[in-house]
């Protein structure tokens, strides 16, 4: 009886210790540190923020006051990409990260969430419009360094509370607290390692204390029961009994060693290595654990039949929010879902794939049917839709944003895994990487398997490290439709590529457009322009026969080769972000021009020829100020005054607004940049060239955003342009146009209306020229 009790207690302690050993790697694998902290606390200050303990205490007190007054606010201060964990792709995108973080926290926290980055603010509050908050945050400067982040955060929290009807006093600095700064840069990873080690040691210490407690509690009982037996036997018997008496203690010691060994082995096991690779892969979301019941809903599938989430109790549900006309992330999401089910083999029959339409402008049964059919999923999943109000209710319950902004559909590419009992398990955010699709499928398959009672095998063993792409500077070859291969890489001449997939015909007349490109190929052959090569992105095609079936329906054979990219490595290397996508590559492998057809439209033959010629010409940058003045001679007075202030740093947002008003009647191009922004530096030469060539017709202005005046002036001295810049902030610019990050370029019509905002770096002169022609010159 005693032995059974000892065994039971020891097993219980071992179970607890082993559980701790299994939980630790999961915690280390989390890809977003901010979400871990903000589940239970009101402030996350990234390791690179450099805030002193005193500043953190003061911020914590301010947030506690806000919560006590009925306006709870949680804050994430993100000072560098390292503070984002595995989602570094959202660096310098505070608004996008606020939406992402809000989704991760949605089951634990659904109040105001503020994100502070060096280039601006992000805000999220499930079920509420973010526009009033951004108006409240407009004009708050974010100066460089820890003090700048601290001051901006205090002011932002104060203004958000005031917008909620509460006036907060920032309060005096906390006395008696040392102002020791948090270490920066490369020291951040060791801090995380130390925390993991402390957690592990803490677990072992607790297990050891529990074991010692068990021994101490049972020692009197053991002694009283065994003492009579020892007295009745000789010293040999006593020795033997003592040996037997030490067996439980020795067994516990051995068990403790086993526990330590298991934890140590797990910390170096392939799963831990995979977790590290996963955390280091910026193009693959490791998933965020959730809790609680998944909100139920009833919508109609592509066949018009009513479907409820509770219909699938007993199955694992993989639920995606999908734009029915999407040509970017959604096809990657649905391909990963199909991969996941296939990787489970027979167990895939216990996994249900569901989609909910996330395009407010395309919610008919025909829309969800068309997407399902063209992606080969008509009978592989149920794609749900309903009235707009029904869909909006589901979007709110799952913290998914779906809206039309500036004529484009934006939505959260969220992918939920729901257990057989209807409880949320994890959420994943699809990243824009074709090579990561099978890896995401494997993640989904393994999560689904872990939720099924028998934990079925996953028939896939892909590494989670980033898959190296094939860039235009690398020599490679792809199989050619109809036989043979197509060489890629540097050569004697430039080349034009069109990336597409057969399902592009849902939103455009793909067959007719491909046939029309025969005319371009004929002109290219006569005039020496770059020859065209089409590339079918087979990594997201519905099947191996999709391309062949489609090409047989094209009226006549195409005059240019069609290559097949089965791995997605070429699409990633050539920086393809949507399909169809044109890319012009120089002989050395430099990207000269790209065009996203889904937003810019299919170009006519003459337009395509013109853009290709302009990109190839790549007018040389002026040799100096004298050359620039010569090229801009004869400019109208309003534009000439800009040239007279070339590369100067002028006033703030009010001065910029006044200048825009004074330029009424001229098209305006505003480039938002900062000296600390690497992509801004890389594209600055393109604006120097473009402003010199178009400066007699178009007004160019710079907006030095969230930057110090000294750094900005030094930058302008090193990167001269023919126009001035104004000091601004992301918040103040947001009053003019939605700024998701730096660099951004705003196009304003002669009537003073914002007609287009380009987010991100221009990495090709031809593409910048195209946008100037389209949005500034109306061509």
N, C-alpha and C positions, 0 to 999 in steps of 0.2 A: 504493500500500500504506500509506504514511505517512498519507495523507489519510483512508483508511478507518479506520485505528487511531484517529486523532484524533476522527473522527466517532463511532466506537463509544464512546470514553471520554466524550466530551461528552454523548452521548445517555444514557449510564448515569448521569452526574452529574445531568443534567436530570431523568431519571426519578426519581432519589432525591429531588431538590428538589421536584419536582411532587407526589410521593407525600406528602412532609411537608406541602405546601400543602393537600393534600386531607384529610390526617388531622387537621390542626389544627381545622377547623370541627367535626369529629365530637367531638373532645374537649371543645370549648366547649359543645356541645349537650347534654352529659350533665346530667341533671336532679337528680342526687344527689351532692353533693361528697364526702360521707362514704364512699361506696362506692369512689370513685376512690382516696382516700388509703389506706383500710384494706385494699385488695388487697395492698399491699406493706409497709405500716407497721402498728404496733400501736396507734397513738393518732391520733385525729382530734379536734382541739379547734377548734370552730367559731370563726369570726372574731369573733363577739360574746361569746364566753366570757370574754375579758379575762384569760386566764391569762398570767402572766409567763413569760419564757423559762426562768427558774429552775424554776418550777412544772412546765412541760412537760418539762424535762430530768429532774426528779425522778420524774414519772409514767412517763416512758419507761424509766428505770432500774428502777422497780418492776415494770413489765410484762416487761422483759427478764429479771428475776430469776424471775418466775413461769413464763415460758416455759422457762428453764433448769432449773427444778425439775420440769418435766413437766406444768405447768398453764397452757398458753397462753391468754391472754385479750387480746382486742382491744377497744378502748374508743372510743366516739363520744360526745363531750360536745357537746350541742346546747343552746345558750343562748337562741336566738331562732328564729323561723320562717325568717329569712334563711339559717340554717345548713342548712336542709333542701332548698335548691334548688327544684325544681319540685314537691316533695311536701309542700308546706306544710300540706296537709290533715291530716297526721299530727302536727302541733305539739300538744304537751301530751298526746300519746298514745304514751308511751315504749314500752309493750309492743307496740303495733301497729307502731311504727317498727322495733323490734328484729326482729320477724318479717319485715318488708319488707327491711331491710338484710341480714338473714341469708340471705334468698333471693337477693339480688343478689350476695352474696359466696360463695354456696354452691359454685361451681366452683373457687374459689381458696382458700377458707378454710372449714372446717367444725368449728371448735372453739368455745370459749366466746366470746360476744359480749355486751358490756355497753353499754347506752345510758343516758346520764345527762342528764336534763332538769331544769329547776327544780322540776317538780312530781312527780318520781319516777324510778324506774329501769325499764328494759326489759332483758330477757335472752333470748338465743336460743342454742341449741346443737343443731344438727340431729341427730335421732334420740334425743334425751334429753328427759325431762320438765323443764319449767321451774319447777314448783312448789317443789322443794327450794331452788333458787336464790333464789326470791322469799322463802322463809322465812328464808334467810340474810341477805337484804337488808332484811328487815323491821326497822323501828326506827331505821334510819340517817337522821339529819336532813339535809336539804339547805337550808342557810342561803342567803340572798340573796347575790348578787355572786360575783365570781371566786373569792374565798377559800372561800366556801361550796361552790361546785361542786368546787373542788380537794379540799377536806377530805372531802366525801362520796364522791368518786371513789376517793381513797386508801383510805378505810375499806371501800368496796364491793369493791374489788379484793382487799384483804386478806382479807375474809370469804369471798369466792368461792374464793380459793386455799385457805383453811383448810378449807372444805367439800370441797375436792379432796384433802385430806390434806397440805397444804403450809402451813407457817407462814412468813409473810413479815414482815420488819421494814420499816416505812415508810422508815426511813433518814433521815439528816440532810439538811438543805437543802444543795443544791450550792453551793459557794462559788466566787467569782470569776466568776459569770455575772450580767450585769446584769439587773435585774428590770424590763425594759421591757415594758409592757402592750401587748397587741394592741388596735388601735383598734376602736371600737364603732360600732353603728348604721349610719348612712348611709355611713360610710367603707368598709363591706365590699365593695360593688360595685366601687369603684375598685381595691381590692386585687386582685380577680379580673381586672379589665381589665389591670392591670399585669402579672400573671402571663402572661396570654395574649400581651401584647406582647413580654414577655421570651422566651417560647417561639418566637414568630415571628422575632424578631431572632436568636435562637440558631440556628434553622434556616437563615436566610440567611447567617449567619456561617460555619456549617459548609460550606454549599454554596460560598461564596466561597473558603474555604481549600482545598476540594477542587479547584476550578478552577485556583487558583494553583499547586497542587501538580502538576496535569496539565501546565500550561505549562512549569514549571521542569523537569519530568522529560523533556519532549520537546524542549526547546530545543537541547541539544547535537546530538541526532539531526538535527533540522531544519537547523541551521547547517552540519553536516558534509556533508549531502546537497546543499544548495543553493549552497554556496560556489563549487564549480567552475563552475556555470552562471553565476554572477554575474561571475566573472573573465573568461569568454569573451565577455561582452557589454559594451557600453558603458554610460555612466552612465544613458542612457535605459532600457537593459535592467535595470540595477541598481535604478533607481527603480521600474520596473514589478514587478520581482521582490520588492522590499521591500513594495510594495503587496499583492502576492499573499501574501507572508509574513505580513502583518498580518491577512489574512482570517481564519485560524483564531482569532487572539486577538480580533479584532473580532466574529467570529461568536459566540464565547463570551460577550463582553460583551453583545451583543444578546440572546443566549439568557438570560443572567443577568437582564437587564432584563425579558425576557418572563416569567421565573420570578417575579420580584418583582411584575410586573403581574398575573400569574395569581393569585398569592396575595392581592394587594391587592383584585383584582376579586372573588375568592371571598369575602373578608371582608366585602364589601358586597353580595354577590349575593343574590338572593331566597332561596336556600337558607339563607343565614346569617340573614337576616331572619326566615325561617320558624322557624329554630332558636331565635332569641331569643323569638319569640312563643310557641313551644312551651314553652320553659323558664319563661315568665311565666304560663302557663295552669295554674292549680292543679287543674283538672278534667280534665287530659289527661296521662297518663304518657308521656314521650318514649321510653321503652324503655331497657333496660340491655343493653349488649353482653355476650355470653357466649362461652365457648370450650369445646372438648371435645366428646366424643361424647355424644349424648343417650342415656340409659339405655334399653335395649330392654325391652319387656314384651309379654305376650300376654294379652288379655282378650276378652270377648264383646261384640259390638255389639248394637244394639236388635233385630236379627233373630235373635239367638242364635248368630251365626257367629263363629268365632275370628278375631281380628285381632291382628296383631303390628305394632309400629312399623316393623320392617325391611321389611315388605311394601311400603312406599311409597318405597323408595330410587329416586332419580331425580326425585322430586317434592319440592316445598316443603310441609312439614307445618305447619299452624297448630293447635296443641294447647291446649285450654282445660280447666281443672279446674272443673267445673260442678256445682252442687247441683241435683239432679233435681226439687226442689220449690221452688226459689228464686223469690222475687218482687221481689228488689232488683237486685243487680248482674249476675247471670247472664244475664237476658234482654238486657241491654245488651251483654254480651260476645258472645253468639251473634249478635245483630243486626249487630255490627261485623264479625264473621267473614264473614257472608253478604255484607255490603257490600264487603268487601275482595275477595272472589272475583269479584263482579259488576264491580268497577272494573277488573279485569284483562282483561275481555273474553274472547277465545278462549284467552288464556294462562291463564285460571282453571282450565282442564282439567288443568293441571300443578300445581295446588295442592290438597292434601287437607286437609279440615277434620276434626279429631278432637276428641272430648270424652271426659273421664274423670270418672265420677261422684265427687263430693266430699261426698256426704251419707251419713254412716255409718248412718242410719236408713232410707234409701230406696235400696236397691241392686239391686232385682229388675229383671228384663228389662221387666216392665210399667212400672216407674218411668221407665226411660230411653226406652222406646217412647212413653209418654204425653207426656213433655216434648218429644220430637222431633216428634210428630204435632201437638200444639197450637201449637208455634212454627213450623210449616210447614217442618220440617227433616228429615222422615222419610227422604227420599232425597237430602238435600243434604249430609249428614255422616254420620259413624259415631260413635255415642255409646256408650262402652264401660263395662262393669261386670264384676264378678266376685265372688268371695267377699270378705268383709271383710278377711281376711288378705292376699289378693292386692292389693286396693286400697291397703291400708296400706303395703305394700311399694313401690308406685308413688309414693304420696304422699311417703314418706321419700326416695326417690331423687330426686325433683324438689323437695324442701324445701318441700312444701305442707302446711300445717296444716289438718286437717279433724277437727272434734270437735263434741260436743254439750255446751254450757255453759249451765247454768241453763235447760235445756229448749229451747234455741235452737241451730240449726245455725250454726257459724262455720267458715269456710274461707278460705284465701288465694285471692283472685280472680285467679290467675296465668294468663297467656296466653303460651305459648312459640312462637317461630318457629324451625323446624328446617330446615336446608338439605338439598339433594338427596342429599348424602353422609351424612346422618344426624347432622350436627353442630349443636349448639345455636348459634343466631345471636343472638337477643334474647329478653328476657322483658318483658312489659308487665303492669301492675297496673291493672285496670279501676277507674275512678273513678265516683262516683255522680253522673252528669250525663247527662241525656237528650240535650241539645244536642251533647255531645261524641262521641256514638256515630259519626256519619259521619266525624268527624275521626280517630277511632281506626281506623275501617275503612281510611281512606286511608293512615295510618301502616303498617298491616299490609300493605296492597297494595304500597306502595313497598318495604318491606323484602323481601317475597316476590319482587318483580320484580328486585331487586338480586342475589338468589341464583340466579335462573334464567340459563342461559348467554347468552341473547340480550337480556337486560335489557328485557323487553317494556314497552310504554307503559302507564301507569296513566291511565285515562280519568276523572280527577277532579283538580281544582285548588282544593281548599278551603283557605282560610287557617286557620292554627292558633291564632289569637288566640281568647280566650274569647268565646263567642257571648252577647251580652247577653240575659238572660231577660226575660220579661214578668211583672211583679210585680202584686199586687193593687191597687197604687196607680196603675197605668197603664190607660188606656182602650184596649181592643182588641176584636176580634171573632174568633170561630172559626166555621168552617162547621158547620152542624147536620145531623145524620143525617136524611135524608129531604128536605133542601132548606132554604134560608134560612141565617141566621147567628144566633149567640148573642153578645150584647154582654157584655163583661167590664169590670171596673174599678169605681171609686167610683160610688155611686148614692145613692138615697134610703133604701135599706134594706139590711140585712145579707143575705148569701147563703151557702148551704151547697153545697159541691161534693163530688162523689165521683169521684175519678180511678180508672180501672180499665182492664184490657185483657181481651180475650176469653179469653186463656189462663189467666186467674184461675180458670176452672172446673176446673182440674186439682186445686186444693186446697180448693175450696169450691163450694157450689151456687150459682153466680153468677146464673143465670137466675132462680131462685127468690128470691134476695135482692134483685135489682133489682126484681122484681115486688112484693115486700113493701114496698119503699120508696114505692110508690104510697100506702100508708096514711099514711106521714109527710107526703107532699105534700098529702093531703086535710086532715089536721089543721093543717098550716101555713096552708092557704088559709082555714080557719075561724077560727084563733086569732091570725093575724098573725105567725106565726113565719117565719123566713127560708125562701124557696122553695129547692128542691133543683135543681141542675143536675149531670148526670153528664158526665164528660169522658173520652172514649176516648183513651188514650195511643197514638195511631196510629204514633208514631215507633218503637215496638217491637212493632207488630203483624206477623204473618207475611205480610200482603198487604193490598192496598187493599179487597178484598172481604170481609175477615174480619169486620168489624163488621156489615155488612149481612146476611151469612149468619147471624151469631149472633142479631141482633135478630129475624130472621124466625122463629127457633125459640122465641123468648119467647112464652108462651101468649097474651098480649094486649098491645096497644101500651102503652108506658109513658106515664104521665101527666105526665112531666117531660121537658125537652129533653135530648138527648144531643149534646154538642159534640165536635168532633174536633180534637185537638192533634197536627198532623202534624210540627211542628218540634221539639217537646219544650220550647219556650221557656216555655210556661205552666206545665208540670209543674215545671221548675226554678225559676221565679219564685214559685210557690206552695209551694215547699220540700217537694215530694213525694219521699219516700225509699223507698217501696215501693208496690206495688199489691195490693189496693185501698187507698185512702187518703182519709179524710174531712178536709175543711178548712172551717172556718167563718170568714168574713171580715166585718168590720164595714163599715158604709156608707163609711167613709173609706179602707178597704183594709187595716186592721190584722188580723193573724191572731189569732183569739180562741180557737180550739180545733182540734186535729187528732187523728186516731185512725188508727193502723196496724192494719188488720184482721187481717193475718197473725199478729200477736202478741196483740192485744187481743180479736180475734173480731168477728164481725158483731154490732152492737147490735140489740136488739129495738126496736120502734117506741117503746115507752114509755121505754126507756133513752135512746134517741137524743133524744127530746123533752126529757127531764130534763137531759141534758148540754148541749143547745143553750140551754135556758132559763138554766141556771147560768152558762154562758159569757157570755150576753148580759147577765145581771144584773151581773156583774163588780163584786161588792160593793166599795164605795169603801174605800180604805185608811184606817185610823183616823187621825183628825186629830192625835193625839198620845198621849203616855203615859196621860193621864187617860182618853181614849176607849178605849184598849186595855184598861186595868184594868177599866173598866165592862163591856166585852164579855166579859171572862174571869172576872168575879166569880162565885163559887160553884164554882170548879174544885176537884176532889179535891185533898187535901193534896200528894200526890206531884207533881201537875201545877202546883199553885199555887207550889210551891217553885221550879219552873222560871221561872215568870212573875216571881218576886221577883228573879231573877238576869238579867232581860232585858238583852240586848245586852252582857253581860259576857264577857270572855275568861278562861276558867278553865284548869285544869291540862292535862297531856298525855294520851297514850293510856291509861295505867293509870287515870287519873281518869275518862276517858270510858267505859272498860270497866266501872268500878264503878258509874257512873251508869246505864248500860244495865241492869246487873244489878238495881239498886234500882228500876227502872221495870218490873220483871217484872209482867205482868198488864195492861199498857197497850200499845197499838200505838205504835210509835216511827217517826218520820221524821227521818233524819239527812241534812242537806244539807252536802256537802263543797264548800268554796269557798276562795278566796284573794283578798287585796286586789288582787293584780296581774292577776287573771283578769277580762277584760272581759265575757265571757258571764255570769260569776257576778254582776257588778254589775247586768247587765240583768235577771236573773231574781229579784234579791233582794226587790224590791217584791212579787212574786207570793207569796213565802214569808211576807212580813210580813202580807199580807192573809189568806192561808190559815191561818196560825198563830193569828190573832186570831179567826177564825170557827170553827176546829176545835179550838182549844186546850183546851177543856174535856173533850175525849174522846181527843185524840191528843197524845202527847209529842213535841214538836219539839226537835231539837238541831242545833247547827252544828258542823262540823269544819273549823276553819281549817287548811288543808293546805299544807305546804311554804312557810310565810310567816313574816315577822318579827312579833314580838309588837307592836312599836310601830305598824307599818303596819296590822296587824289591828285594834288598838284605835281607831285613827283612822277606819278604814273603818266599824266598828260605830257610832261616834259619828255618822257621816254617814248611815248606813243602819240605823236602829233596828228591831229585831225583838223579839218578846215572849218570847224564849228565849235561853239562853246558848250560847256556842261553846267548844270545846276545841281546844287546839293539837295538831295531829297531822302525820303525814307520809303520803305515798301508800303507802309500804312498810308502815307500821304499820296503816293502814286495810285493807290487802289481807288481813290476817289475819281481818277481818270479812267482806269481800266483795271481789270483783274490781273494782279501780278502773282504768279505762282512760284516765282524764283528768278534768279539771275543767271545769265543775261535774259532780258526780255526786250522786245522791240514793238513799239506802238505806232500804228499807222493812222493818221488823222486826215480826213478829207479837207478840201478847200473850204467846205461849209463848217468846219470845226467839229465834225462827228468822228468818233473812233470807229474805224471800219474793220480793223483787224489787229490782233495781238499775237505776235509770234513768241512762244515761250521756249527758251533754250538757245543754245549756240547755233549760229550759222556757220557751218563748216565747209561751205562751198560758195564761191563768188557768184556762180551762176544762179544759185537759189536765192541769194539776197537780191540780185539784179531782177530776178523774176518777180519777187514780191514787191519791189519798188515799182516795177512796170505795172503790176496788177492792181496794187492797192494805193499807190501814190499817183501814178500817171494814168490810171484807168485803162491800161492796155492789156 
